[in-house]
């Protein structure tokens, strides 16, 4: 997910997206433990996406608090 796409989302949408990403990471970790993970690079990609979403959410919360 690109930063431009993330910036367009509202805070509630960001929280929902973060929850979805964390669930995907959890599912991939379960697959990894079972030895069935086909795309191990997806763990890194999803963790970075979650961090991007959290960063933008924090920035938006601070901007609202500053007003």
N, C-alpha and C positions, 0 to 999 in steps of 0.2 A: 504494500500500500504506500502510495506516495504522500509526501508532506502536503502537497496542494489539496489532495483529496481529504486528508485528515482535517485540515484547517476549515473546511466547509461544514463539518459536522458540529452539532450542538453538544453541550456538555453531557446531556443524557445519552445521546447517540454515541459519544466517545466512551462513556462508561459501559454501555452495552457492547460495543465493539471490543473493548478491552476484555470483558468477561468471555466473549466468544473466542478471542485469541487464546486466552489462558486455558480454556477448555480444549481447544485444538492441541495446544502444547501438551496438556495432560494426556490426551489420547495418543499422541505420538510417542510419549515416554512409555506408555503401557505397551505399545507395539515394539518399541526398542527393547524393552525388557524381555519380550517374548521372542525376539530375534526376527520379527517380521517387518521391520521398518525398511521401506524401499528407498525413501528419500531422506537421509539423515540431515542434509543441509536445511531442511524445512524447520527443524528445531531452532536453529540460529536465526533464520529469517523471521519466524513468528515471534521470537523473544525480542528482536529488534523492533518489529512492528508494535508490540505491546509497549515498549519503551517510548516510541514515537508518540503513540496515542496518549500515554500518561503525561508526557512532556507538554503536548498541546493542551491537554485538559488543565494542567496546572497553570499554564500561561493564561488561559481563558478565565480561570477562577481568580487569578491575581488581577486581571484587567477589570473584572466585575467588582472586586473588592476595592479597587482604587477609585472607582467612580463615586 
